[in-house]
């Protein structure tokens, strides 16, 4: 099977078949990263540009490693070192990169829709590595891959997503993906963090973390962005940690075999206590490992690979 | 020049006139209309005096020159977006003989010299009548009143801090009081800027799904409510610009029922589009107030139907490519409207929401009354500002053909029905087959 699309902009537009294709392809790439020589020649001669307009360690490194393990050439551009500081527009930057004939452009941008704008004007494939509060499709794919690997499937699982849903692209992409794959998704956070009409995306809203995680198979904690404090989204980290963190006290409400996920970077002691982040239920680092495989799969499929 | 407009459907809501007939224009004035000319019509073709142009307007609609009371002409200061000349060309191409322009230029139109500059520039290009709206507060900063009296003497016809809502209720109160002593309207851009801060689009399910920061309907409604209370208290005439929400329509309807001196306008994009249009991240859909939800759009249409909303004005907001060909977050807000406003509005007649006279009333005499300008009528002796509409003409919007410098329209490639085919200002044809 081939992935019949030029770009990966979001989970919303992906079908269940496409998601399955990507996840199965990713499964087959896991093994490459465990070899003595972690490299296959699949994308030799291809060029991947990572265009990052927002700080990122995990995602950018993950894309770079994924490309390198497939033998592609990679270039990383971050906003601080590019012509952005000279006032060049995104379109001009992208057109200049296009003129150098890369094969895939990976973009992260603080503005929702920026990857869509590029996809509309560039010949190359565009992968969205996170756009504003809109989507972060590769994160949701690696999350679904991890859940599938640990639980044997996604359909029927109870998944609780807790934190600042309103400002989270991870939440949106996962809601699209997990509901498509048949999971029951609930979200929780103070009302200031729950965007209007979210239930129309097929989730149940709970006002307390306790209700949300009760009998959950999966708990996905979101990072609290400390700058939201000044926007009155919440009064203080202290209060947030007291009422919305996942900790040893409330984890007992979930299923015994609950798995704890987090897209990172984690605020220890704020949204999740250290002992849980490092404990046996946590699969946070498995997510990171699988992130490389998912990105390898996408690079491979977008350059015409078949499963 | 003498012009005889023959056999058109003459719709003049200022005189409650609607019927097939003729209209005679002489020396820049309306010299007669309707049945009188008709009765003397026998063999009149032969008696056409030398120098008289006779136009056969069978199947066409003859209306008072259209008025757009809410435009941005960008000059002085932002000539790369629009000039008074290019905006005037766009106006007559769209069928508008009179336009009012908002003061958010650079410098802001908060003093006599800017008002006089605008009027002089408009007179030089000599296309449409251009009426400057002056700023409520100096630099529209919301702190100190501008000199209303002097501005009125210079030619300003209303006051507004459009684009920058007056957050200080005490200042708004004084503006209303002071304007009332001049018998002039205060035109309110209603937006609580704390509630709208950071917003890019209407706050609702679409913004939730696509992750753009929202501007809630209440950002508009709390200010509409406040300004209505201030108008009620002061007895002044409040005109509410670009009404976009169901709550605002309801508040205005209730205020009118109580007898508050409030009038209101909306723009074609608010009764045509919803926030669904933003899903593509097309920056042409970025506008303040934002494109709202379906229930808001329907309420605006109902407000037009029941008379709560008096006027259709385009909020013509031209922007350059460089303003719009950027990320949605960074794009400027606004829609170029002068050249699509009439056709989109005629759609309301086509759908049966408004009768043709009701629509023309909202695009002519109602605006004239709000602004106290002697326009919007085909009465004998009135300035001969006349728009001829071909209601059957189907055309496809091509932004490249806009006379406006602003090509920022979400209606590009839409096929619309109805077009101004002749625009007459002061007895002179300013746009033919536009």
Contacts between the chains, C-beta under 8 A, distances in Angstrom:
chain1	res1	chain2	res2	distance
A	12	B	209	7.4
A	89	B	322	7.7
A	89	B	325	7.0
A	89	B	326	5.8
A	90	B	326	6.7
A	90	B	327	6.0
A	91	B	325	5.9
A	91	B	326	7.5
A	109	B	327	6.7
A	110	B	329	7.3
A	111	B	327	3.7
A	111	B	328	6.0
A	111	B	329	3.9
A	111	B	330	6.8
A	112	B	210	6.1
A	112	B	211	4.6
A	112	B	212	5.1
A	112	B	281	7.1
A	112	B	328	6.5
A	112	B	329	7.4
A	113	B	210	7.3
A	113	B	212	7.4
A	113	B	281	3.0
A	113	B	327	6.8
A	113	B	328	4.7
A	114	B	327	4.8
A	114	B	328	7.8
A	116	B	280	7.5
A	116	B	281	5.1
A	117	B	281	6.4
A	117	B	327	6.7
A	117	B	328	7.9
A	131	B	211	7.5
A	132	B	211	5.3
A	132	B	212	7.1
A	132	B	329	7.2
A	133	B	211	3.6
A	133	B	212	7.6
A	133	B	213	7.5
A	134	B	210	5.6
A	134	B	211	3.4
A	134	B	212	7.4
A	135	B	211	7.1
A	166	B	208	7.9
A	169	B	211	6.1
A	172	B	209	7.2
A	172	B	211	5.9
A	195	B	207	7.4
A	195	B	208	4.0
A	195	B	214	7.8
A	196	B	203	6.1
A	196	B	204	6.0
A	196	B	205	6.9
A	196	B	207	7.7
A	196	B	208	5.7
A	196	B	214	7.3
A	197	B	204	6.1
A	197	B	205	3.5
A	197	B	208	5.0
A	198	B	208	5.6
A	200	B	205	5.3
A	200	B	208	7.9
A	201	B	208	7.4
A	201	B	209	6.6
